[in-house]
Amino acid sequence: MKKTLLAISLAVAASSTAYAEGDMGKEIYLGAEYTDWDNDRNLDNEVGGALGFSVPVSKLWSIEGWYSRTDTESDISNTDVLAETFSINGLRYLGDEQSQTRPFLTVGVSHSKFDPDHSKNLHDNSLDLGFGVKHFFSNNLVLRGDLIARTFEDRDNDFAVDPVARISIGYAFGNKSSRPIKQQVAAPVQQRLDSDNDGVYDDKDQCPGTEAGLKVDDNGCKMMLTETVSIDLKVQFPNNSAEVSDEYLNEISQVADFLNSYSGTNVEVKGYTDSRGKADYNQQLSEKRAQAVANILVEKFGIDASRVEATGLGENGPIADNNSAEGRAKNRRVVAEVSADVEKAITK
């Protein structure tokens, strides 16, 4: 039996050398072992310690060596007994080699030495058959459980069995890429697009194609500001006249442009006179002045007549003193004011 153990040990060493530069990792274990001694042993069942070393020879096979030590007691003499076992076995993995949890089968031989106090040492050889499971928490940390049937020949030359349960924690070292851990493959990162460069990705942009330079909200829509815009018209007239001077055409055209830009707006043109003359005459003159400006908006600048209203207010509402020539000139006028509420995009 000792020659057999020596031969297996040499095989382990040779395998270790052969695979030293391979892509497999070696494992070392420390654990606890419980043996349910056969009645022929006359020993108390106790928990002992176990130390193991595993060398892979392929993706499915490993060769292992184990040493266990148990302090127990004889059932007959109550003598303390030190039980030591040296094992060599082969391990065959089952199932998916990339799984984190790997079952396996083992087969091997053991040599046990029993050292009772004040008595002669006893030696025994056995054939080991086992089943177990490894769970790899990482490329390095391994939890392992074994159930072993340790078969030997008893005093009556019959086969007997010492059932053994072992649990151990192991460390795997060597090339990490060899560990049978399923590698977590990161999902490819999809490039998120922002086609209009407004800072909101296309998959969330509810307003694609926003103009450059505008502020947008969380949905990618341009942010709007409501404001009031307006334009004033002031046309003055000579005394007792309703004729519009050419110098005011540019100002009237600006009002027409405003009306064209804001289609929902209308304009009321208001005519005034100074206080000289009769009130009825001044009323008629103010109406003519207002109508003259309204006609220019409609006929010369193409504003729809329905959007233009002419109103004469006579000598009412003076803006200056009618007792002076300068004041009266200011009061002979046509005025208009147009305003609109508009939304304006906010720029960055």
Phi and psi in degrees as GROMACS dihedral restraints (atoms count N, CA, C in turn):
[ dihedral_restraints ]
;  ai    aj    ak    al  type     phi  dphi    fc
    3     4     5     6     1   -64.4    20    10
    4     5     6     7     1   -36.1    20    10
    6     7     8     9     1   -65.0    20    10
    7     8     9    10     1   -37.2    20    10
    9    10    11    12     1   -63.1    20    10
   10    11    12    13     1   -45.5    20    10
   12    13    14    15     1   -61.3    20    10
   13    14    15    16     1   -39.1    20    10
   15    16    17    18     1   -64.0    20    10
   16    17    18    19     1   -42.3    20    10
   18    19    20    21     1   -63.9    20    10
   19    20    21    22     1   -41.9    20    10
   21    22    23    24     1   -65.7    20    10
   22    23    24    25     1   -39.3    20    10
   24    25    26    27     1   -60.6    20    10
   25    26    27    28     1   -42.1    20    10
   27    28    29    30     1   -64.5    20    10
   28    29    30    31     1   -35.1    20    10
   30    31    32    33     1   -65.9    20    10
   31    32    33    34     1   -38.8    20    10
   33    34    35    36     1   -62.5    20    10
   34    35    36    37     1   -45.0    20    10
   36    37    38    39     1   -61.8    20    10
   37    38    39    40     1   -42.2    20    10
   39    40    41    42     1   -64.5    20    10
   40    41    42    43     1   -41.9    20    10
   42    43    44    45     1   -63.9    20    10
   43    44    45    46     1   -40.2    20    10
   45    46    47    48     1   -60.7    20    10
   46    47    48    49     1   -41.3    20    10
   48    49    50    51     1   -68.1    20    10
   49    50    51    52     1   -41.7    20    10
   51    52    53    54     1   -64.5    20    10
   52    53    54    55     1   -32.6    20    10
   54    55    56    57     1  -107.6    20    10
   55    56    57    58     1    12.7    20    10
   57    58    59    60     1   -61.0    20    10
   58    59    60    61     1   -31.4    20    10
   60    61    62    63     1  -105.6    20    10
   61    62    63    64     1    14.0    20    10
   63    64    65    66     1   -79.4    20    10
   64    65    66    67     1  -170.3    20    10
   66    67    68    69     1  -103.2    20    10
   67    68    69    70     1    20.8    20    10
   69    70    71    72     1  -105.2    20    10
   70    71    72    73     1   152.9    20    10
   72    73    74    75     1  -106.5    20    10
   73    74    75    76     1   147.6    20    10
   75    76    77    78     1   -91.4    20    10
   76    77    78    79     1   159.3    20    10
   78    79    80    81     1  -134.0    20    10
   79    80    81    82     1   140.4    20    10
   81    82    83    84     1  -123.3    20    10
   82    83    84    85     1   141.6    20    10
   84    85    86    87     1  -128.6    20    10
   85    86    87    88     1   148.6    20    10
   87    88    89    90     1  -135.1    20    10
   88    89    90    91     1   128.5    20    10
   90    91    92    93     1  -158.7    20    10
   91    92    93    94     1  -169.9    20    10
   93    94    95    96     1  -119.2    20    10
   94    95    96    97     1   144.3    20    10
   96    97    98    99     1  -132.7    20    10
   97    98    99   100     1   130.5    20    10
   99   100   101   102     1  -114.3    20    10
  100   101   102   103     1   126.7    20    10
  102   103   104   105     1  -116.8    20    10
  103   104   105   106     1   126.8    20    10
  105   106   107   108     1   -94.2    20    10
  106   107   108   109     1    88.5    20    10
  108   109   110   111     1   -60.3    20    10
  109   110   111   112     1   141.4    20    10
  111   112   113   114     1   -64.1    20    10
  112   113   114   115     1   150.5    20    10
  114   115   116   117     1   -57.5    20    10
  115   116   117   118     1   -26.2    20    10
  117   118   119   120     1   -67.7    20    10
  118   119   120   121     1   -19.6    20    10
  120   121   122   123     1   -77.2    20    10
  121   122   123   124     1   -30.8    20    10
  123   124   125   126     1    58.4    20    10
  124   125   126   127     1    44.0    20    10
  126   127   128   129     1  -124.9    20    10
  127   128   129   130     1   148.9    20    10
  129   130   131   132     1   -73.1    20    10
  130   131   132   133     1   144.1    20    10
  132   133   134   135     1   -77.5    20    10
  133   134   135   136     1   124.6    20    10
  135   136   137   138     1  -138.4    20    10
  136   137   138   139     1   165.5    20    10
  138   139   140   141     1   -98.5    20    10
  139   140   141   142     1   131.3    20    10
  141   142   143   144     1  -122.3    20    10
  142   143   144   145     1  -176.1    20    10
  144   145   146   147     1  -101.2    20    10
  145   146   147   148     1   158.0    20    10
  147   148   149   150     1  -141.9    20    10
  148   149   150   151     1   143.1    20    10
  150   151   152   153     1  -132.0    20    10
  151   152   153   154     1   129.8    20    10
  153   154   155   156     1  -136.4    20    10
  154   155   156   157     1   158.7    20    10
  156   157   158   159     1  -141.0    20    10
  157   158   159   160     1   133.3    20    10
  159   160   161   162     1  -125.5    20    10
  160   161   162   163     1   131.3    20    10
  162   163   164   165     1  -120.9    20    10
  163   164   165   166     1   117.0    20    10
  165   166   167   168     1   -73.6    20    10
  166   167   168   169     1   141.6    20    10
  168   169   170   171     1  -114.9    20    10
  169   170   171   172     1   -12.1    20    10
  171   172   173   174     1  -162.3    20    10
  172   173   174   175     1  -175.5    20    10
  174   175   176   177     1   -69.7    20    10
  175   176   177   178     1   -20.4    20    10
  177   178   179   180     1  -112.6    20    10
  178   179   180   181     1   -16.3    20    10
  180   181   182   183     1  -122.8    20    10
  181   182   183   184     1   144.4    20    10
  183   184   185   186     1  -138.4    20    10
  184   185   186   187     1   154.7    20    10
  186   187   188   189     1  -111.4    20    10
  187   188   189   190     1   135.8    20    10
  189   190   191   192     1  -130.0    20    10
  190   191   192   193     1   152.4    20    10
  192   193   194   195     1  -127.7    20    10
  193   194   195   196     1   136.1    20    10
  195   196   197   198     1  -132.1    20    10
  196   197   198   199     1   145.5    20    10
  198   199   200   201     1  -129.3    20    10
  199   200   201   202     1   130.6    20    10
  201   202   203   204     1  -130.0    20    10
  202   203   204   205     1   151.0    20    10
  204   205   206   207     1  -139.6    20    10
  205   206   207   208     1   129.6    20    10
  207   208   209   210     1  -134.3    20    10
  208   209   210   211     1   128.4    20    10
  210   211   212   213     1   -92.7    20    10
  211   212   213   214     1   114.9    20    10
  213   214   215   216     1  -132.1    20    10
  214   215   216   217     1  -164.7    20    10
  216   217   218   219     1  -146.9    20    10
  217   218   219   220     1   145.3    20    10
  219   220   221   222     1   -74.2    20    10
  220   221   222   223     1   133.8    20    10
  222   223   224   225     1   -67.7    20    10
  223   224   225   226     1   -25.4    20    10
  225   226   227   228     1   -88.5    20    10
  226   227   228   229     1   -52.0    20    10
  228   229   230   231     1  -103.7    20    10
  229   230   231   232     1    -2.5    20    10
  231   232   233   234     1    57.0    20    10
  232   233   234   235     1    26.3    20    10
  234   235   236   237     1   -85.4    20    10
  235   236   237   238     1   137.8    20    10
  237   238   239   240     1   -66.4    20    10
  238   239   240   241     1   138.5    20    10
  240   241   242   243     1  -131.5    20    10
  241   242   243   244     1   130.2    20    10
  243   244   245   246     1   -97.2    20    10
  244   245   246   247     1   115.9    20    10
  246   247   248   249     1  -104.9    20    10
  247   248   249   250     1   122.7    20    10
  249   250   251   252     1  -123.4    20    10
  250   251   252   253     1   139.0    20    10
  252   253   254   255     1  -132.4    20    10
  253   254   255   256     1   132.2    20    10
  255   256   257   258     1  -113.3    20    10
  256   257   258   259     1   126.9    20    10
  258   259   260   261     1  -129.1    20    10
  259   260   261   262     1   143.7    20    10
  261   262   263   264     1  -127.6    20    10
  262   263   264   265     1   128.5    20    10
  264   265   266   267     1  -148.8    20    10
  265   266   267   268     1   160.8    20    10
  267   268   269   270     1  -100.8    20    10
  268   269   270   271     1   143.4    20    10
  270   271   272   273     1  -117.9    20    10
  271   272   273   274     1   131.1    20    10
  273   274   275   276     1  -119.1    20    10
  274   275   276   277     1   116.5    20    10
  276   277   278   279     1   -72.7    20    10
  277   278   279   280     1   150.7    20    10
  279   280   281   282     1  -119.9    20    10
  280   281   282   283     1   155.8    20    10
  282   283   284   285     1    78.9    20    10
  283   284   285   286     1  -161.6    20    10
  285   286   287   288     1   -69.5    20    10
  286   287   288   289     1   121.9    20    10
  288   289   290   291     1   -71.7    20    10
  289   290   291   292     1   -12.9    20    10
  291   292   293   294     1   -96.8    20    10
  292   293   294   295     1     1.3    20    10
  294   295   296   297     1   -76.4    20    10
  295   296   297   298     1   149.1    20    10
  297   298   299   300     1   -73.2    20    10
  298   299   300   301     1   -27.4    20    10
  300   301   302   303     1  -110.3    20    10
  301   302   303   304     1   118.5    20    10
  303   304   305   306     1  -124.9    20    10
  304   305   306   307     1   114.0    20    10
  306   307   308   309     1   -75.0    20    10
  307   308   309   310     1   160.3    20    10
  309   310   311   312     1  -156.0    20    10
  310   311   312   313     1   163.8    20    10
  312   313   314   315     1  -116.8    20    10
  313   314   315   316     1   148.2    20    10
  315   316   317   318     1  -130.1    20    10
  316   317   318   319     1   149.2    20    10
  318   319   320   321     1  -145.5    20    10
  319   320   321   322     1   136.1    20    10
  321   322   323   324     1  -172.7    20    10
  322   323   324   325     1  -168.2    20    10
  324   325   326   327     1  -129.2    20    10
  325   326   327   328     1   152.5    20    10
  327   328   329   330     1  -132.7    20    10
  328   329   330   331     1   152.2    20    10
  330   331   332   333     1  -124.5    20    10
  331   332   333   334     1   121.4    20    10
  333   334   335   336     1  -110.7    20    10
  334   335   336   337     1   140.3    20    10
  336   337   338   339     1  -123.2    20    10
  337   338   339   340     1   130.1    20    10
  339   340   341   342     1  -114.5    20    10
  340   341   342   343     1   121.0    20    10
  342   343   344   345     1  -117.9    20    10
  343   344   345   346     1    89.5    20    10
  345   346   347   348     1   -80.6    20    10
  346   347   348   349     1   150.7    20    10
  348   349   350   351     1   -63.5    20    10
  349   350   351   352     1   133.7    20    10
  351   352   353   354     1    61.0    20    10
  352   353   354   355     1    26.2    20    10
  354   355   356   357     1  -140.4    20    10
  355   356   357   358     1   169.2    20    10
  357   358   359   360     1   -74.7    20    10
  358   359   360   361     1   141.5    20    10
  360   361   362   363     1   -65.8    20    10
  361   362   363   364     1   145.9    20    10
  363   364   365   366     1  -115.2    20    10
  364   365   366   367     1   145.9    20    10
  366   367   368   369     1  -126.8    20    10
  367   368   369   370     1   147.1    20    10
  369   370   371   372     1  -149.5    20    10
  370   371   372   373     1   145.8    20    10
  372   373   374   375     1  -114.7    20    10
  373   374   375   376     1   150.0    20    10
  375   376   377   378     1  -146.9    20    10
  376   377   378   379     1   159.3    20    10
  378   379   380   381     1  -102.3    20    10
  379   380   381   382     1   128.3    20    10
  381   382   383   384     1  -108.6    20    10
  382   383   384   385     1   129.7    20    10
  384   385   386   387     1  -124.1    20    10
  385   386   387   388     1   131.9    20    10
  387   388   389   390     1  -146.8    20    10
  388   389   390   391     1   166.4    20    10
  390   391   392   393     1  -137.6    20    10
  391   392   393   394     1   145.5    20    10
  393   394   395   396     1  -161.9    20    10
  394   395   396   397     1   179.0    20    10
  396   397   398   399     1  -140.2    20    10
  397   398   399   400     1   137.1    20    10
  399   400   401   402     1  -112.6    20    10
  400   401   402   403     1   141.0    20    10
  402   403   404   405     1  -125.9    20    10
  403   404   405   406     1   120.7    20    10
  405   406   407   408     1   -92.4    20    10
  406   407   408   409     1   109.1    20    10
  408   409   410   411     1   -74.7    20    10
  409   410   411   412     1   -25.6    20    10
  411   412   413   414     1  -156.8    20    10
  412   413   414   415     1  -171.9    20    10
  414   415   416   417     1   -66.4    20    10
  415   416   417   418     1   -16.1    20    10
  417   418   419   420     1  -115.6    20    10
  418   419   420   421     1   -36.3    20    10
  420   421   422   423     1   -95.2    20    10
  421   422   423   424     1   126.4    20    10
  423   424   425   426     1  -130.0    20    10
  424   425   426   427     1   134.4    20    10
  426   427   428   429     1  -109.7    20    10
  427   428   429   430     1   134.2    20    10
  429   430   431   432     1  -135.5    20    10
  430   431   432   433     1   143.0    20    10
  432   433   434   435     1  -130.8    20    10
  433   434   435   436     1   135.9    20    10
  435   436   437   438     1  -128.0    20    10
  436   437   438   439     1   141.9    20    10
  438   439   440   441     1  -120.3    20    10
  439   440   441   442     1   124.4    20    10
  441   442   443   444     1  -128.1    20    10
  442   443   444   445     1   135.6    20    10
  444   445   446   447     1  -103.5    20    10
  445   446   447   448     1   105.3    20    10
  447   448   449   450     1   -93.8    20    10
  448   449   450   451     1   103.1    20    10
  450   451   452   453     1   -98.6    20    10
  451   452   453   454     1   131.0    20    10
  453   454   455   456     1  -142.0    20    10
  454   455   456   457     1   173.6    20    10
  456   457   458   459     1  -101.5    20    10
  457   458   459   460     1   120.2    20    10
  459   460   461   462     1   -81.6    20    10
  460   461   462   463     1  -172.4    20    10
  462   463   464   465     1   -65.4    20    10
  463   464   465   466     1   -24.4    20    10
  465   466   467   468     1   -92.7    20    10
  466   467   468   469     1    13.1    20    10
  468   469   470   471     1    62.7    20    10
  469   470   471   472     1    25.9    20    10
  471   472   473   474     1  -102.2    20    10
  472   473   474   475     1   157.5    20    10
  474   475   476   477     1   -79.3    20    10
  475   476   477   478     1   133.7    20    10
  477   478   479   480     1  -129.3    20    10
  478   479   480   481     1   163.0    20    10
  480   481   482   483     1  -131.5    20    10
  481   482   483   484     1   133.2    20    10
  483   484   485   486     1  -103.3    20    10
  484   485   486   487     1   101.3    20    10
  486   487   488   489     1   -68.2    20    10
  487   488   489   490     1   136.4    20    10
  489   490   491   492     1  -128.7    20    10
  490   491   492   493     1   134.7    20    10
  492   493   494   495     1  -119.0    20    10
  493   494   495   496     1   130.2    20    10
  495   496   497   498     1  -134.6    20    10
  496   497   498   499     1   135.8    20    10
  498   499   500   501     1  -127.5    20    10
  499   500   501   502     1   137.5    20    10
  501   502   503   504     1  -149.2    20    10
  502   503   504   505     1   156.6    20    10
  504   505   506   507     1  -112.1    20    10
  505   506   507   508     1   136.3    20    10
  507   508   509   510     1  -127.7    20    10
  508   509   510   511     1   160.2    20    10
  510   511   512   513     1  -122.9    20    10
  511   512   513   514     1   126.2    20    10
  513   514   515   516     1  -101.2    20    10
  514   515   516   517     1   131.2    20    10
  516   517   518   519     1  -132.6    20    10
  517   518   519   520     1   165.1    20    10
  519   520   521   522     1   119.4    20    10
  520   521   522   523     1  -154.4    20    10
  522   523   524   525     1   -70.9    20    10
  523   524   525   526     1   117.0    20    10
  525   526   527   528     1   -64.5    20    10
  526   527   528   529     1   -29.6    20    10
  528   529   530   531     1   -65.9    20    10
  529   530   531   532     1   -14.4    20    10
  531   532   533   534     1   -82.5    20    10
  532   533   534   535     1   -13.8    20    10
  534   535   536   537     1   -66.0    20    10
  535   536   537   538     1   140.2    20    10
  537   538   539   540     1   -80.5    20    10
  538   539   540   541     1    56.2    20    10
  540   541   542   543     1  -105.0    20    10
  541   542   543   544     1   131.4    20    10
  543   544   545   546     1   -65.1    20    10
  544   545   546   547     1   119.8    20    10
  546   547   548   549     1   -76.6    20    10
  547   548   549   550     1   133.5    20    10
  549   550   551   552     1   -81.4    20    10
  550   551   552   553     1   109.3    20    10
  552   553   554   555     1   -87.1    20    10
  553   554   555   556     1   119.9    20    10
  555   556   557   558     1   -67.5    20    10
  556   557   558   559     1   135.4    20    10
  558   559   560   561     1   -65.3    20    10
  559   560   561   562     1   141.0    20    10
  561   562   563   564     1   -60.3    20    10
  562   563   564   565     1   136.7    20    10
  564   565   566   567     1   -80.2    20    10
  565   566   567   568     1   118.3    20    10
  567   568   569   570     1   -78.4    20    10
  568   569   570   571     1   132.7    20    10
  570   571   572   573     1   -72.3    20    10
  571   572   573   574     1   119.8    20    10
  573   574   575   576     1   -87.3    20    10
  574   575   576   577     1   133.2    20    10
  576   577   578   579     1  -101.1    20    10
  577   578   579   580     1   146.5    20    10
  579   580   581   582     1  -130.5    20    10
  580   581   582   583     1    81.8    20    10
  582   583   584   585     1   -60.9    20    10
  583   584   585   586     1   -36.0    20    10
  585   586   587   588     1   -98.8    20    10
  586   587   588   589     1     7.7    20    10
  588   589   590   591     1    54.0    20    10
  589   590   591   592     1    39.9    20    10
  591   592   593   594     1  -100.7    20    10
  592   593   594   595     1     3.2    20    10
  594   595   596   597     1    92.6    20    10
  595   596   597   598     1    -1.8    20    10
  597   598   599   600     1  -117.8    20    10
  598   599   600   601     1   124.8    20    10
  600   601   602   603     1   -64.7    20    10
  601   602   603   604     1   152.2    20    10
  603   604   605   606     1   -56.8    20    10
  604   605   606   607     1   -34.8    20    10
  606   607   608   609     1   -70.6    20    10
  607   608   609   610     1   -11.6    20    10
  609   610   611   612     1  -118.3    20    10
  610   611   612   613     1    -4.2    20    10
  612   613   614   615     1   -80.8    20    10
  613   614   615   616     1   111.4    20    10
  615   616   617   618     1   -88.6    20    10
  616   617   618   619     1    -6.3    20    10
  618   619   620   621     1  -132.1    20    10
  619   620   621   622     1    72.0    20    10
  621   622   623   624     1   -65.6    20    10
  622   623   624   625     1   154.0    20    10
  624   625   626   627     1    80.5    20    10
  625   626   627   628     1    22.8    20    10
  627   628   629   630     1   -62.3    20    10
  628   629   630   631     1   139.0    20    10
  630   631   632   633     1   -62.5    20    10
  631   632   633   634     1   146.1    20    10
  633   634   635   636     1   -64.5    20    10
  634   635   636   637     1   145.0    20    10
  636   637   638   639     1    88.6    20    10
  637   638   639   640     1     2.4    20    10
  639   640   641   642     1  -102.1    20    10
  640   641   642   643     1   145.5    20    10
  642   643   644   645     1   -75.0    20    10
  643   644   645   646     1   142.0    20    10
  645   646   647   648     1  -127.8    20    10
  646   647   648   649     1   159.4    20    10
  648   649   650   651     1   -88.6    20    10
  649   650   651   652     1  -171.2    20    10
  651   652   653   654     1   -64.2    20    10
  652   653   654   655     1   -19.4    20    10
  654   655   656   657     1   -94.0    20    10
  655   656   657   658     1     2.5    20    10
  657   658   659   660     1    83.2    20    10
  658   659   660   661     1    11.4    20    10
  660   661   662   663     1   -95.9    20    10
  661   662   663   664     1   142.0    20    10
  663   664   665   666     1   -63.8    20    10
  664   665   666   667     1   142.4    20    10
  666   667   668   669     1   -86.7    20    10
  667   668   669   670     1   131.3    20    10
  669   670   671   672     1  -110.7    20    10
  670   671   672   673     1   147.6    20    10
  672   673   674   675     1  -122.0    20    10
  673   674   675   676     1   126.2    20    10
  675   676   677   678     1   -88.8    20    10
  676   677   678   679     1   128.1    20    10
  678   679   680   681     1  -142.4    20    10
  679   680   681   682     1   159.4    20    10
  681   682   683   684     1  -100.0    20    10
  682   683   684   685     1   128.1    20    10
  684   685   686   687     1  -116.1    20    10
  685   686   687   688     1   149.0    20    10
  687   688   689   690     1  -151.2    20    10
  688   689   690   691     1   163.7    20    10
  690   691   692   693     1  -144.4    20    10
  691   692   693   694     1   142.8    20    10
  693   694   695   696     1  -109.8    20    10
  694   695   696   697     1   149.4    20    10
  696   697   698   699     1  -124.6    20    10
  697   698   699   700     1   130.7    20    10
  699   700   701   702     1  -136.7    20    10
  700   701   702   703     1   116.8    20    10
  702   703   704   705     1  -126.1    20    10
  703   704   705   706     1   129.0    20    10
  705   706   707   708     1  -107.7    20    10
  706   707   708   709     1   157.0    20    10
  708   709   710   711     1  -129.8    20    10
  709   710   711   712     1   151.8    20    10
  711   712   713   714     1   -67.2    20    10
  712   713   714   715     1   167.0    20    10
  714   715   716   717     1   -62.3    20    10
  715   716   717   718     1   132.9    20    10
  717   718   719   720     1    60.8    20    10
  718   719   720   721     1    35.9    20    10
  720   721   722   723     1  -135.7    20    10
  721   722   723   724     1   147.3    20    10
  723   724   725   726     1  -120.5    20    10
  724   725   726   727     1    19.5    20    10
  726   727   728   729     1   -91.4    20    10
  727   728   729   730     1   129.5    20    10
  729   730   731   732     1   -84.9    20    10
  730   731   732   733     1   125.2    20    10
  732   733   734   735     1   -73.5    20    10
  733   734   735   736     1   147.0    20    10
  735   736   737   738     1   -61.5    20    10
  736   737   738   739     1   -22.6    20    10
  738   739   740   741     1   -65.3    20    10
  739   740   741   742     1   -15.9    20    10
  741   742   743   744     1   -99.3    20    10
  742   743   744   745     1    -1.5    20    10
  744   745   746   747     1   -63.2    20    10
  745   746   747   748     1   -38.9    20    10
  747   748   749   750     1   -62.6    20    10
  748   749   750   751     1   -40.1    20    10
  750   751   752   753     1   -67.3    20    10
  751   752   753   754     1   -38.9    20    10
  753   754   755   756     1   -66.3    20    10
  754   755   756   757     1   -36.2    20    10
  756   757   758   759     1   -65.4    20    10
  757   758   759   760     1   -32.7    20    10
  759   760   761   762     1   -65.0    20    10
  760   761   762   763     1   -37.5    20    10
  762   763   764   765     1   -65.8    20    10
  763   764   765   766     1   -39.8    20    10
  765   766   767   768     1   -62.2    20    10
  766   767   768   769     1   -42.3    20    10
  768   769   770   771     1   -61.7    20    10
  769   770   771   772     1   -39.2    20    10
  771   772   773   774     1   -63.2    20    10
  772   773   774   775     1   -44.8    20    10
  774   775   776   777     1   -62.8    20    10
  775   776   777   778     1   -36.1    20    10
  777   778   779   780     1   -70.6    20    10
  778   779   780   781     1   -32.0    20    10
  780   781   782   783     1   -74.7    20    10
  781   782   783   784     1   -31.6    20    10
  783   784   785   786     1  -122.4    20    10
  784   785   786   787     1    90.8    20    10
  786   787   788   789     1   -66.0    20    10
  787   788   789   790     1   -19.3    20    10
  789   790   791   792     1   -87.7    20    10
  790   791   792   793     1     8.3    20    10
  792   793   794   795     1  -102.5    20    10
  793   794   795   796     1   152.5    20    10
  795   796   797   798     1  -125.1    20    10
  796   797   798   799     1   164.0    20    10
  798   799   800   801     1  -130.5    20    10
  799   800   801   802     1   138.2    20    10
  801   802   803   804     1  -111.6    20    10
  802   803   804   805     1   116.6    20    10
  804   805   806   807     1   -93.2    20    10
  805   806   807   808     1   123.6    20    10
  807   808   809   810     1  -114.7    20    10
  808   809   810   811     1   126.8    20    10
  810   811   812   813     1  -105.4    20    10
  811   812   813   814     1   146.5    20    10
  813   814   815   816     1  -137.0    20    10
  814   815   816   817     1   160.3    20    10
  816   817   818   819     1  -128.8    20    10
  817   818   819   820     1   173.8    20    10
  819   820   821   822     1   -84.6    20    10
  820   821   822   823     1  -171.3    20    10
  822   823   824   825     1   -93.0    20    10
  823   824   825   826     1    -2.7    20    10
  825   826   827   828     1   -76.8    20    10
  826   827   828   829     1   150.6    20    10
  828   829   830   831     1    88.0    20    10
  829   830   831   832     1   174.7    20    10
  831   832   833   834     1   -74.4    20    10
  832   833   834   835     1   151.5    20    10
  834   835   836   837     1   -64.7    20    10
  835   836   837   838     1   -39.1    20    10
  837   838   839   840     1   -64.4    20    10
  838   839   840   841     1   -39.8    20    10
  840   841   842   843     1   -67.2    20    10
  841   842   843   844     1   -42.8    20    10
  843   844   845   846     1   -63.6    20    10
  844   845   846   847     1   -34.1    20    10
  846   847   848   849     1   -63.9    20    10
  847   848   849   850     1   -45.8    20    10
  849   850   851   852     1   -64.4    20    10
  850   851   852   853     1   -39.9    20    10
  852   853   854   855     1   -66.0    20    10
  853   854   855   856     1   -39.1    20    10
  855   856   857   858     1   -66.4    20    10
  856   857   858   859     1   -35.1    20    10
  858   859   860   861     1   -66.8    20    10
  859   860   861   862     1   -39.3    20    10
  861   862   863   864     1   -64.0    20    10
  862   863   864   865     1   -42.0    20    10
  864   865   866   867     1   -62.7    20    10
  865   866   867   868     1   -44.7    20    10
  867   868   869   870     1   -63.9    20    10
  868   869   870   871     1   -40.5    20    10
  870   871   872   873     1   -67.7    20    10
  871   872   873   874     1   -34.0    20    10
  873   874   875   876     1   -62.4    20    10
  874   875   876   877     1   -43.3    20    10
  876   877   878   879     1   -69.0    20    10
  877   878   879   880     1   -39.7    20    10
  879   880   881   882     1   -61.5    20    10
  880   881   882   883     1   -39.7    20    10
  882   883   884   885     1   -63.1    20    10
  883   884   885   886     1   -37.4    20    10
  885   886   887   888     1   -64.5    20    10
  886   887   888   889     1   -41.6    20    10
  888   889   890   891     1   -60.8    20    10
  889   890   891   892     1   -40.0    20    10
  891   892   893   894     1   -80.7    20    10
  892   893   894   895     1   -49.5    20    10
  894   895   896   897     1   -83.0    20    10
  895   896   897   898     1   -37.7    20    10
  897   898   899   900     1   -91.0    20    10
  898   899   900   901     1   -35.3    20    10
  900   901   902   903     1  -112.7    20    10
  901   902   903   904     1     4.8    20    10
  903   904   905   906     1    74.1    20    10
  904   905   906   907     1    23.5    20    10
  906   907   908   909     1   -78.4    20    10
  907   908   909   910     1   135.8    20    10
  909   910   911   912     1   -60.7    20    10
  910   911   912   913     1   133.6    20    10
  912   913   914   915     1   -61.3    20    10
  913   914   915   916     1   -25.8    20    10
  915   916   917   918     1   -70.4    20    10
  916   917   918   919     1   -14.7    20    10
  918   919   920   921     1   -98.2    20    10
  919   920   921   922     1     0.4    20    10
  921   922   923   924     1  -123.1    20    10
  922   923   924   925     1   125.8    20    10
  924   925   926   927     1  -123.1    20    10
  925   926   927   928     1   131.1    20    10
  927   928   929   930     1  -107.0    20    10
  928   929   930   931     1   130.6    20    10
  930   931   932   933     1  -134.8    20    10
  931   932   933   934     1   130.9    20    10
  933   934   935   936     1  -101.6    20    10
  934   935   936   937     1   132.4    20    10
  936   937   938   939     1  -117.5    20    10
  937   938   939   940     1    11.0    20    10
  939   940   941   942     1    60.1    20    10
  940   941   942   943     1  -139.1    20    10
  942   943   944   945     1   -90.2    20    10
  943   944   945   946     1     7.6    20    10
  945   946   947   948     1   -73.0    20    10
  946   947   948   949     1   155.8    20    10
  948   949   950   951     1    65.1    20    10
  949   950   951   952     1    47.0    20    10
  951   952   953   954     1   -66.2    20    10
  952   953   954   955     1   148.2    20    10
  954   955   956   957     1  -108.8    20    10
  955   956   957   958     1    -2.0    20    10
  957   958   959   960     1  -147.7    20    10
  958   959   960   961     1   173.6    20    10
  960   961   962   963     1   -76.7    20    10
  961   962   963   964     1   121.1    20    10
  963   964   965   966     1   -74.6    20    10
  964   965   966   967     1    -3.4    20    10
  966   967   968   969     1   -84.5    20    10
  967   968   969   970     1    -4.7    20    10
  969   970   971   972     1  -123.0    20    10
  970   971   972   973     1   153.4    20    10
  972   973   974   975     1   -62.2    20    10
  973   974   975   976     1   -39.6    20    10
  975   976   977   978     1   -65.0    20    10
  976   977   978   979     1   -41.3    20    10
  978   979   980   981     1   -66.7    20    10
  979   980   981   982     1   -41.1    20    10
  981   982   983   984     1   -65.4    20    10
  982   983   984   985     1   -35.7    20    10
  984   985   986   987     1   -62.8    20    10
  985   986   987   988     1   -38.1    20    10
  987   988   989   990     1   -68.4    20    10
  988   989   990   991     1   -31.4    20    10
  990   991   992   993     1   -77.8    20    10
  991   992   993   994     1   -20.2    20    10
  993   994   995   996     1   -84.4    20    10
  994   995   996   997     1    93.2    20    10
  996   997   998   999     1  -154.1    20    10
  997   998   999  1000     1   163.6    20    10
  999  1000  1001  1002     1  -126.0    20    10
 1000  1001  1002  1003     1   131.7    20    10
 1002  1003  1004  1005     1  -129.2    20    10
 1003  1004  1005  1006     1   158.1    20    10
 1005  1006  1007  1008     1  -156.2    20    10
 1006  1007  1008  1009     1   148.3    20    10
 1008  1009  1010  1011     1  -136.6    20    10
 1009  1010  1011  1012     1   128.7    20    10
 1011  1012  1013  1014     1  -124.3    20    10
 1012  1013  1014  1015     1   132.8    20    10
 1014  1015  1016  1017     1  -136.5    20    10
 1015  1016  1017  1018     1   157.2    20    10
 1017  1018  1019  1020     1  -151.3    20    10
 1018  1019  1020  1021     1   144.4    20    10
 1020  1021  1022  1023     1   -91.3    20    10
 1021  1022  1023  1024     1   121.9    20    10
 1023  1024  1025  1026     1  -128.0    20    10
 1024  1025  1026  1027     1   153.7    20    10
 1026  1027  1028  1029     1   -98.4    20    10
 1027  1028  1029  1030     1   133.6    20    10
 1029  1030  1031  1032     1  -126.0    20    10
 1030  1031  1032  1033     1   130.7    20    10
 1032  1033  1034  1035     1   -68.2    20    10
 1033  1034  1035  1036     1   138.1    20    10
 1035  1036  1037  1038     1   -87.9    20    10
 1036  1037  1038  1039     1   130.5    20    10
 1038  1039  1040  1041     1   -88.1    20    10
 1039  1040  1041  1042     1   159.9    20    10
